[in-house]
Amino acid sequence: MGSQEVTNWQGKNVTVAGLGVSGIPAAKVLHGLGALVTVVNDGDDERARAQAAELEALGVTVRLGDGATLPEGTELIVTAPGWQPDKPLFAAAAAAGVPVWGDVELAWRLRELDGRKAAPWLAVTGTNGKTTTVQMLASILKAAGLRTAAVGNIGVSLLDAVLGEQEYDVLAVELSSYQLHWAPSLRAHSAAVLNLAPDHLDWHGSMEAYAADKGRIYEGNRVACVYNVADKATEDLVRAADVEEGCRAVGFTLGAPGPSQLGVVDGILVDRAFVENRQKNAQELAEVSDVRPPAPHNIANALAAAALARAFGVPPRAVRDGLRDFTPDAHRIAHVADVDEVAYVDDSKATNTHAAEASLAAYESIVWIAGGLAKGATFDELVARSAKRLRGVVLIGADRALIREALARHAPEVPVVDLDRTDTGAMLAAVQEARRLAEPGDTVLLAPACASMDMFANYNKRGDAFAEAVRELGA
């Protein structure tokens, strides 16, 4: 799969499925390479028409409102990652023998274009923690003096990274299950699957299919397949992967590490994987206090990032310095304020039960603000595992009854306030109710375990509303 395979684009009929953050760059790149590009798109709104006009001015054909029909003569489809595999377009492609790539696959194939020196990819996937881990990894790589960037599902185009003027030594790449599904020939230097929990099952069709797509990240790894010791499903994916000779399985754990693992000993992040004589030796990397915030799931993210960086040969000091330099994004277990000896923490990014459970595990006594759009999730397991930490619960959002019923089954003694409203002002009421329930030393935690779109444009707006409500308390 060298540059020979990807240089002959002149006159090639390529269909790009979907406008948007991946479709538009793909169409422009392919057109620039001399391909005959047709973009198909389901939507035909004002924004789509503006995007179409921009592409048509370049000479790209755009068909709005028709994403189902395979354009005549198509030799390749490049799809936006969100397009579901059961779309009629892909059935037509399969019947015609037309290959389907995602934007990640296209970037991978083009990375050696025009004799470029391709930067290796250190890749991260998982149900939760991907963005934070990739950002930590990039910070560690930069601390080692390497030219790098956090790219991929994090919102930075891989096509821009591999084709831009900036040269990189290595890329920290976040990959979603959607992107991996459409990237059959991707071969990372090293990769990590952080965790696996049911998510996006409407897209993948089953948990098995979801896990299989996540597991593609390990295919062809050269140095290390990094897995979560506490999540056996991630280790099973390593065992199933076809990797290069000499590639090793490297675990990360919040406990003391065994050989070929990274873990924690007496508040120190320790490496027993990338050291001489790992049966007997260990290398100190950083202190738990270097990780912000030092919540258990975030320490796990740091260990995964450290494992990938160490697989690339980064020295221990750079791991420590990179973690110290890293500042997490907003709305990820972010401390907003202390009011009357109660901490208020915004983890609006906890949009599923797996993320919410990790967030709840970080605190001893919690007034939990939860609810929103459940996306088909069930809450019994989450509530049963977290019940002993709950001082009280305030429920908001369209599907709050599902959480209320789980609380009645598994935590009947915990007081629950059910706010029967889905307007944006409900957040102020929720924070006021949480304050009433909380006692000194408690944490009021927004970790909704649900999506936000019933009340807010996105999880950022939801977190902003929480922070604003907390500021009103302290005013």
Secondary structure, DSSP 8 states (H G I E B T S, - for coil): --HHHHS--TT-EEEEE--STTHHHHHHHHHHTT-EEEEEES--SHHHHHHHHHHHTTT-EEEET--SS--TT--EEEE-TTS-TTSHHHHHHHHHT--EEEHHHHHHHHTTGGG-----EEEEE-SS-HHHHHHHHHHHHHHTT----EEETTSS-HHHHHHSS---S-EEEE--HHHHHT-TT---SEEEE----S-SHHHHSSHHHHHHHHHGGGTT-SSEEEEETT-HHHHHHHHH----TT-EEEEE-SS---TTEEEEETTEEEESSSSSSTTT--EEEEEGGGSSS--HHHHHHHHHHHHHHHHTT--HHHHHHHHHH----TTSSEEEEEETTEEEEE-TT--SHHHHHHHHTT-SSEEEEE-SB-TT---HHHHHHHGGGEEEEEE-STTHHHHHHHHHHH-TTS-EEE----STTHHHHHHHHHHHH--TT-EEEE--SSBSTTTSSSHHHHHHHHHHHHHHHH-
